[in-house]
C-alpha cells in the first residue's frame, strides 16, 4: 500500500473520530437524553383487594346415560348453544324397542285373557241366577277374572317401564346452555352415570377468587370488581358470595364474583385475576411507569441538575396505571415518566410530557 493511501486512511479515521467527539460534546452541552417528565398530583385512587381466581359456573350439568347402550350420535359439540329439551345424544335403542314390542304384545294377550274372563263371569252369573251352577263355581270365575285384571295391571307397568327406558335412548338438554365438554364419541358404550356432555348456564358464570384472610374482612357482597381473564380482556362483575371457611394451609377465603355480563369467550376453570373495589383513598399520585427498583428499594428518577437521580419512595395502593406515593416525594419534583428506559445517574434533558 502506498504512503499516500495510508495517509488518506488515517485522515478519514481522524475525521470520523472528530465528528463523533463533536456530536458527544454537542449532546453533553445540550443536557443529555431528552426525557418526558411529570409531576406528582393529588388525586383519588380506587382501593383494591386483589386475588387469583378461576372461572366456574354455579349450575354445571353433566349429561349421562341411564341405561347401558352404544352411542349412535352426538348432536352437539363444545361451544354449541343448546335449548332446553333439545336432543343432544342418541343411543342404540334396538334392544330397548324390542322390550317395548314384547311388553306391548304381552299386554294385548293379557287384555284378551281378561276379556274372556269377564265374558265367562257374565255367563256364569246368568246360569248361577237360574240355579244351574253353585256359588263356589261362581266365586271361582270371579277370582279368575280378578287374576286377569292383576295380570293386565302388571303388564301395563312393564310396558311403561320399557317405554321409559326406550326414552332414555335420547338424551335431552335439561336446560338452555352451552356445551363445555364432550366426553364420548359415537361407537362408545355408554354406562349408567358415565358423563357424555357437560353444559353450563352462561347466566350462572362466575369467578371464584382466593382472597387472603387479612383482606377478606374488607370485602362485602355487592362490591364492584374487575375480572381480568387469562385469555385477555377485562369483564365487570360484583361480589356475590363470601365463603365462611378459610383454607387452613393457604389462609385464604373463597369469594364468588358474578359477571355483570357473561364473557363472549370463556373456559371453565380458566385462570383469572380479580380486583375488588373496597373503597377509595386520596393522596399523591404518579404513573406506575415512573416507579423502578434499585437494590430492592422502590423509587423514581428525579430530573435534577441535568441528571436522572434515583429517589427512594414508599408506595401504597395502585390501580388504573397510577401509584400512590406515601413518602419520599413532593409535588414539585419532576420525575421521569418512563423510568425503565433511563439508567440512574444518566444525563437527561427534561421535557414535560
C-alpha positions in Angstrom: 0.0 0.0 0.0 1.4 3.5 -0.9 2.2 6.1 1.7 -0.5 8.4 0.1 -3.2 5.7 0.6 -2.2 5.1 4.2 -2.2 8.9 4.9 -5.7 9.2 3.4 -6.9 6.3 5.6 -5.7 7.9 8.7 -7.2 11.2 7.7 -10.6 9.6 7.3 -10.4 7.8 10.6 -9.4 11.1 12.3 -12.3 12.9 10.7 -14.8 10.2 12.0 -13.4 10.5 15.5 -13.6 14.3 15.4 -17.2 14.2 14.2 -18.1 11.6 16.9 -16.5 13.8 19.6 -18.2 16.8 18.3 -21.6 15.0 18.5 -20.9 13.8 22.0 -19.9 17.3 23.1 -23.0 18.7 21.5 -25.1 16.1 23.2 -23.4 16.9 26.5 -23.8 20.7 26.1 -27.5 20.2 25.3 -28.0 18.3 28.5 -28.1 14.6 27.5 -31.1 12.5 26.5 -34.4 14.2 26.3 -37.0 12.6 28.5 -40.6 13.2 29.3 -41.2 14.2 32.9 -44.3 14.5 35.0 -45.1 15.9 38.5 -47.0 14.1 41.2 -50.5 15.2 41.6 -53.1 14.9 44.4 -55.9 12.6 43.4 -58.2 9.8 44.3 -57.4 6.1 43.8 -59.5 3.0 44.0 -58.6 0.9 47.0 -58.5 -2.6 45.6 -58.3 -6.1 47.1 -56.8 -8.5 44.7 -56.6 -12.2 44.3 -56.3 -15.1 41.8 -59.3 -16.9 40.7 -60.9 -19.4 38.3 -63.9 -19.2 36.1 -66.7 -21.6 37.2 -70.4 -22.0 36.9 -72.9 -22.2 39.7 -75.1 -24.5 37.7 -73.0 -27.1 35.8 -74.9 -30.1 34.4 -73.4 -33.4 33.4 -75.4 -35.3 30.8 -75.0 -39.1 31.2 -76.8 -42.3 30.1 -79.3 -44.0 32.3 -79.0 -47.3 30.5 -76.1 -49.3 29.0 -76.1 -48.7 25.3 -73.8 -47.8 22.4 -73.6 -44.1 21.4 -75.1 -43.7 17.9 -74.8 -39.9 17.5 -73.8 -36.8 19.5 -75.8 -33.8 18.2 -73.8 -31.0 19.9 -70.1 -30.1 20.3 -68.1 -27.9 22.6 -69.1 -24.3 22.4 -72.6 -25.0 21.0 -75.6 -23.2 22.5 -78.5 -25.6 23.1 -82.1 -25.1 24.0 -84.0 -26.9 26.8 -85.2 -30.4 25.8 -83.1 -30.4 22.6 -81.9 -34.0 21.8 -78.1 -34.0 22.3 -77.2 -37.7 22.3 -78.8 -40.7 20.6 -78.1 -44.2 21.9 -78.7 -47.5 20.1 -82.3 -48.3 21.1 -82.9 -51.6 19.3 -82.9 -53.7 22.4 -85.0 -51.1 24.2 -87.6 -51.0 21.5 -87.6 -54.8 21.4 -88.6 -54.8 25.1 -91.4 -52.3 24.3 -92.7 -54.5 21.5 -92.6 -57.6 23.7 -94.4 -55.8 26.5 -97.0 -54.5 24.0 -97.6 -58.0 22.8 -97.9 -59.3 26.4 -100.4 -56.6 27.2 -102.5 -57.5 24.2 -102.6 -61.1 25.3 -103.4 -60.2 28.9 -106.3 -57.9 27.8 -107.6 -60.7 25.6 -107.5 -63.1 28.5 -109.2 -60.5 30.7 -112.0 -60.0 28.1 -112.5 -63.8 28.0 -112.6 -64.0 31.9 -115.1 -61.2 32.0 -117.3 -62.9 29.4 -117.2 -66.2 31.4 -118.1 -64.3 34.6 -121.2 -62.8 32.9 -122.2 -66.2 31.5 -121.7 -67.9 34.9 -123.7 -65.2 36.7 -126.7 -65.8 34.4 -126.6 -69.5 34.9 -126.0 -69.1 38.6 -129.1 -66.9 38.9 -131.0 -69.7 37.3 -129.6 -72.2 39.8 -127.6 -74.2 37.3 -124.2 -73.7 39.0 -123.1 -73.5 42.6 -121.9 -70.4 44.4 -118.4 -72.0 44.6 -118.2 -72.2 40.9 -119.4 -68.6 40.6 -116.7 -67.5 43.1 -114.0 -69.4 41.1 -115.0 -67.5 37.9 -114.8 -64.2 39.8 -111.3 -65.0 41.1 -110.1 -65.9 37.7 -111.3 -62.5 36.4 -109.5 -60.7 39.3 -106.3 -62.6 38.4 -106.6 -61.4 34.8 -107.2 -57.8 36.0 -104.0 -58.0 38.1 -102.1 -59.5 35.2 -103.1 -56.7 32.9 -102.1 -54.1 35.5 -98.7 -55.8 35.9 -98.1 -55.9 32.1 -99.1 -52.2 31.8 -96.4 -51.3 34.4 -93.9 -53.5 32.5 -94.8 -51.6 29.3 -94.4 -48.2 30.9 -91.0 -49.2 32.2 -89.9 -50.4 28.8 -91.2 -47.2 27.2 -89.4 -45.1 29.8 -86.2 -47.0 29.2 -86.6 -46.6 25.5 -87.0 -42.8 26.0 -83.6 -42.8 27.7 -82.0 -43.5 24.3 -82.5 -39.8 23.5 -80.6 -37.7 26.0 -82.1 -34.2 26.1 -80.7 -30.9 27.4 -82.2 -30.3 30.9 -81.8 -26.6 30.4 -80.7 -24.0 27.9 -76.9 -23.5 28.0 -73.6 -24.0 26.4 -71.7 -27.3 25.9 -68.3 -27.0 27.6 -67.1 -30.6 27.5 -67.6 -33.6 25.2 -66.5 -36.8 26.9 -67.7 -39.6 24.5 -67.9 -40.3 20.8 -70.2 -42.4 18.5 -69.3 -46.0 18.9 -68.5 -45.8 22.6 -70.6 -47.8 25.0 -72.3 -45.5 27.5 -72.7 -46.9 31.0 -75.2 -45.5 33.5 -73.8 -42.4 35.2 -70.8 -42.1 32.8 -70.6 -38.5 31.6 -71.1 -37.8 27.9 -71.5 -34.0 27.7 -71.2 -31.2 30.2 -73.3 -28.0 30.0 -73.4 -24.7 31.9 -75.9 -21.9 32.0 -73.9 -18.8 31.0 -76.0 -16.7 33.3 -74.5 -18.5 36.3 -70.9 -18.0 35.2 -68.7 -16.5 38.0 -65.1 -16.3 39.1 -64.2 -17.9 42.4 -61.3 -15.8 43.8 -59.0 -16.6 46.6 -58.6 -13.6 48.9 -56.0 -13.5 51.7 -57.7 -13.7 55.1 -56.1 -10.4 56.2 -58.0 -8.7 53.3 -61.2 -10.7 53.2 -62.8 -8.8 56.0 -62.9 -5.7 53.9 -64.9 -7.4 51.1 -68.7 -7.2 51.2 -71.4 -8.6 48.9 -72.3 -6.2 46.1 -68.9 -4.5 45.8 -67.8 -3.9 42.2 -65.0 -5.9 40.8 -63.0 -6.3 37.6 -62.1 -9.8 36.3 -59.1 -10.0 34.1 -59.2 -13.2 32.1 -56.1 -15.2 31.3 -57.2 -15.2 27.6 -57.2 -11.4 27.6 -59.8 -8.7 28.3 -61.5 -7.4 31.4 -65.1 -8.1 32.5 -67.0 -6.2 35.1 -68.6 -8.1 38.0 -69.9 -7.9 41.6 -69.2 -9.8 44.7 -72.0 -12.4 45.0 -70.9 -14.6 48.0 -68.2 -14.8 50.5 -67.1 -18.2 51.8 -67.2 -18.8 55.5 -64.4 -21.4 55.6 -60.8 -20.4 55.2 -58.2 -22.7 53.5 -56.2 -23.9 56.5 -52.9 -24.1 54.5 -53.1 -21.0 52.3 -55.1 -18.9 54.8 -57.4 -17.7 52.1 -61.2 -17.2 51.7 -63.2 -18.0 48.6 -65.1 -15.1 47.2 -67.6 -15.6 44.3 -67.6 -12.8 41.7 -70.7 -12.8 39.4 -70.2 -11.4 35.9 -72.3 -8.4 35.0 -72.5 -9.8 31.5 -71.1 -13.3 30.6 -67.8 -13.0 28.6 -68.0 -13.7 24.9 -65.3 -16.4 25.3 -64.6 -18.4 28.4 -63.5 -21.8 29.6 -64.4 -23.5 32.8 -61.5 -23.4 35.3 -59.5 -20.9 33.2 -57.4 -18.7 35.4 -58.3 -15.1 36.1 -57.2 -12.2 38.3 -59.7 -10.3 40.4 -59.6 -6.8 41.7 -62.4 -5.8 44.1 -63.0 -2.1 44.8 -63.5 -1.9 48.6 -63.2 2.0 48.7 -61.2 5.0 47.6 -58.2 6.7 49.0 -56.7 10.2 48.4 -53.1 11.1 48.1 -50.1 11.9 45.9 -50.2 10.0 42.6 -47.6 9.2 39.9 -47.7 6.9 36.8 -46.8 3.3 37.5 -44.3 3.5 34.7 -42.3 6.0 36.8 -41.5 3.5 39.6 -38.4 1.4 39.4 -36.4 -0.6 42.0 -32.8 -0.2 43.0 -31.3 -2.8 45.3 -34.9 -3.9 46.2 -35.9 -0.3 47.1 -38.8 1.2 45.1 -38.1 4.7 43.8 -38.3 7.2 41.0 -35.9 9.1 38.8 -36.0 12.8 39.5 -34.7 15.0 36.8 -32.4 17.4 38.8 -29.3 19.4 37.7 -29.3 17.7 34.3 -29.2 14.1 35.7 -31.8 11.4 36.4 -31.2 10.9 40.1 -32.7 7.9 41.9 -35.1 9.0 44.7 -36.4 6.2 47.1 -40.1 6.4 47.8 -42.7 4.5 49.8 -45.6 3.4 47.7 -49.2 2.5 48.6 -52.2 1.4 46.5 -52.1 1.2 42.8 -54.8 1.0 40.1 -55.6 2.2 36.6 -51.9 2.7 35.8 -51.3 5.0 38.8 -49.4 4.5 42.1 -49.9 6.4 45.3 -46.7 7.7 46.9 -46.8 7.8 50.7 -43.4 9.1 51.4 -40.3 10.4 49.7 -41.7 12.7 47.0 -43.1 16.2 46.8 -45.5 17.7 44.2 -42.7 19.9 42.8 -40.4 17.1 41.8 -40.1 16.4 38.1 -39.9 12.7 37.7 -39.1 10.7 34.6 -42.3 9.1 33.2 -40.7 6.0 31.6 -38.1 5.3 34.2 -37.3 1.8 32.9 -35.7 3.3 29.8 -33.2 5.5 31.7 -30.2 4.5 33.7 -30.0 6.1 37.2 -27.4 8.9 37.1 -27.6 9.4 33.3 -27.5 13.0 31.9 -31.0 14.0 30.8 -32.8 16.9 29.5 -36.3 17.3 31.0 -39.2 17.9 28.6 -42.6 18.0 30.1 -44.9 15.3 28.7 
